[in-house]
Amino acid sequence: MKFYAFIIAVFLSTPSLAAEVTIEMLNKDADGNRMIYSQEIAKIEVGDTVTWLPASKGHNVEMISSPTNMKYKSKNGKEAEITFDTPGIYYYWCTPHKGMGMIGLVVVGNDLSNIDDVANAKAIGKSKKKLKALLASLQ
């Protein structure tokens, strides 16, 4: 009987595993949208990891606004991976295609406390309108 109690205790005390989310960097998606991330808003939990995969050369991930003022810029055409340990909204873009609206958000822990900072962050060309729309969809 003690053995079964031990096994149950082990299963109940095992921490949950962090999730992994994959976002593709695309020239064009199935709907015909050009210069886009496959997931424009990723909602994850603290400790989860996002991996961006280049479906073609010339794309990257550059963090523009975050609750921690994260400085991150991946190389063009290379896979990028970030584990998010702080709740909040992370706003990023593809450096070469930001003016074409290639931006995305990662929302960690459903925390929108830095939404005003993200709304006031730099946006260029089509990114301005898209950022407003993405942020509006969160509220």
C-alpha positions in Angstrom: 0.0 0.0 0.0 2.9 2.4 0.8 4.3 1.7 -2.7 1.1 2.9 -4.4 1.0 6.0 -2.2 4.5 6.8 -3.2 3.7 6.4 -7.0 0.6 8.6 -6.6 2.7 11.2 -4.8 5.3 11.2 -7.5 2.7 11.8 -10.3 1.0 14.5 -8.3 4.2 16.4 -7.6 5.7 16.2 -11.1 5.8 19.7 -12.5 3.9 20.3 -15.8 6.1 20.4 -18.9 6.6 23.7 -20.7 5.0 24.0 -24.1 6.8 24.6 -27.3 5.2 26.7 -30.1 6.5 26.9 -33.6 5.9 29.9 -35.9 6.9 29.9 -39.5 8.3 32.9 -41.3 6.6 33.0 -44.6 6.8 34.8 -47.9 3.1 33.8 -48.5 0.6 31.9 -46.5 -2.2 29.6 -47.7 -4.6 32.6 -47.8 -2.3 34.6 -50.1 -1.1 37.0 -47.4 2.5 38.0 -48.1 5.4 38.5 -45.7 3.7 37.1 -42.7 4.4 34.9 -39.6 2.2 31.8 -39.6 0.9 32.8 -36.1 0.6 36.6 -35.6 -0.5 36.2 -32.0 0.9 33.4 -29.9 -0.6 33.0 -26.4 1.7 31.0 -24.1 2.5 30.5 -20.5 5.6 31.5 -18.5 8.4 29.0 -19.2 7.1 28.1 -22.7 9.4 28.3 -25.7 8.7 29.8 -29.1 10.7 28.7 -32.2 10.5 30.7 -35.4 11.4 28.7 -38.5 12.3 30.4 -41.8 10.3 28.9 -44.6 12.5 30.8 -47.0 15.6 33.0 -46.8 15.5 36.6 -45.8 13.4 36.5 -42.7 14.3 37.1 -39.0 12.9 38.0 -35.6 13.8 41.3 -34.0 12.2 42.1 -30.6 10.8 45.7 -30.6 9.0 45.9 -27.3 8.7 43.7 -24.2 8.1 43.9 -20.5 11.9 43.3 -19.9 13.2 45.6 -22.7 14.6 42.4 -24.3 17.3 43.0 -26.9 17.1 40.2 -29.5 17.7 40.0 -33.2 18.2 36.7 -35.0 20.2 36.3 -38.2 18.3 36.4 -41.5 17.3 32.9 -42.7 18.1 31.3 -39.4 15.9 29.5 -36.8 15.2 31.6 -33.7 14.2 30.3 -30.3 13.2 32.2 -27.1 12.0 30.8 -23.8 9.7 33.4 -22.1 10.1 33.7 -18.3 8.4 37.1 -17.8 4.6 37.7 -18.3 3.5 40.4 -20.7 3.3 41.2 -24.4 6.3 40.8 -26.6 6.2 42.6 -30.0 8.6 41.6 -32.8 9.0 42.1 -36.5 11.0 40.8 -39.4 13.6 43.5 -39.9 13.7 43.4 -43.7 9.8 43.2 -44.1 8.6 45.3 -41.2 7.3 48.0 -43.5 5.2 45.3 -45.3 3.5 44.5 -42.0 5.5 41.3 -41.0 5.0 41.6 -37.3 3.8 39.4 -34.4 3.0 39.3 -30.8 3.7 36.8 -28.0 1.4 37.1 -25.0 2.9 35.4 -22.0 0.6 34.4 -19.1 -2.3 36.3 -20.5 -0.7 39.5 -19.0 -1.6 42.7 -20.9 -0.1 45.1 -18.4 2.4 46.5 -20.9 -0.1 47.0 -23.8 0.3 50.8 -23.7 4.1 50.4 -24.1 3.6 48.1 -27.1 1.0 50.4 -28.6 3.5 53.3 -28.4 6.4 51.2 -29.8 7.9 51.9 -33.2 5.9 50.7 -36.2 6.7 51.4 -39.9 4.5 51.3 -43.0 1.8 48.6 -42.9 3.0 47.6 -39.4 1.3 50.6 -37.9 -2.2 49.5 -38.9 -1.6 45.8 -38.2 -0.2 46.5 -34.7 -3.3 48.4 -33.8 -5.5 45.6 -35.1 -3.5 42.9 -33.3 -3.6 44.8 -30.0 -7.4 45.5 -30.4 -8.0 41.8 -30.8 -6.4 41.2 -27.4 -8.9 43.4 -25.5 
